[in-house]
Amino acid sequence: MTALRVANLALLILFPLAWAAPLMRAGVLPLFGLSDISVLTGLAALWHTDRALAALVALLALVAPYAKVIWLALIQFGRVGPRGLPALHFLGRLAMADVFLVALYIVVVKGVGLARVETAWGLYLFTGCVLASLALGQMTRSP
């Protein structure tokens, strides 16, 4: 149980790193340079064009994963009982939705052919954090 607690608490550090890490590099047409896009820079750009969508992405990418880690820690340390597990699974589903949104964006942009998109290491870090959080939630039983 101690290893699960340490791994979960490590996500409190890894998630903010993943938010700042480049998810992808994108540029208009193959001739121009590519710009790094992270969760945070993407949210900042989105905020200027569509605040409702920016709020939804912030919920899925920032709030849900972090809330899930904190909620799981509360369960692991005995502050929340077994009745807290359904909320944990719901938060996990919300957090995973953002990974699918990023993947969908990459597929759509590549399909259009007017832009160039390359995945970056931050996408793998962010996806790994979400998957680790899901796995830790499945492995954790209430104390």
Residue, then its C-alpha position, 0 to 999 in steps of 0.5 A: m500500500t505504501a508504494l501505491r501511496v508514493a506513486n499517487l503522490a508523485l502524480l501531484i508533481l508529474f501532472p503539472l509537469a505534463w501540463a507545461a510539457p509540449l504535447m505536440r508541435a504544429g505549424v501551417l504547411p510543411l514549409f514553416g517552423l513548428s510551434d510547441i503546444s502544451v496543455l497550458t499554452g493551448l488553454a491560453a490560446l483557446w481562452h481568447t477564442d472560445r471561453a466555454l470550450a477553454a473551461l471544458v478543456a481546463l476541467l478535463a485536463l487540469v481539474a479532473p486529473y488533479a482532483k482524482v489524485i487528491w481524492l485517491a490520496l484521501i482514500q489511501f490515507g483513510r480519510v474517505g471510506p469505500r463510498g468514495l470509490p464511485a466518485l474516483h472512477f467518475l473523475g478518472r473517466l473525465a481525465m481520460a476524455d482529455v487524452f482522447l480530445v488531443a488524439l482526435y485533434i491530431v488526427v483531424v489536423k493531419g487529415v486536412g493536410l494543410a498543417r503539420v503536426e508531430t506528437a511530442w514527449g509531453l503527450y506521452l507524459f500526460t497520457g502516462c499520468v492519466l493511465a497511471s492514475l487510472a491504474l492506481g485507482q483500480m489497485t487501491r482498496s479502501p484501508 
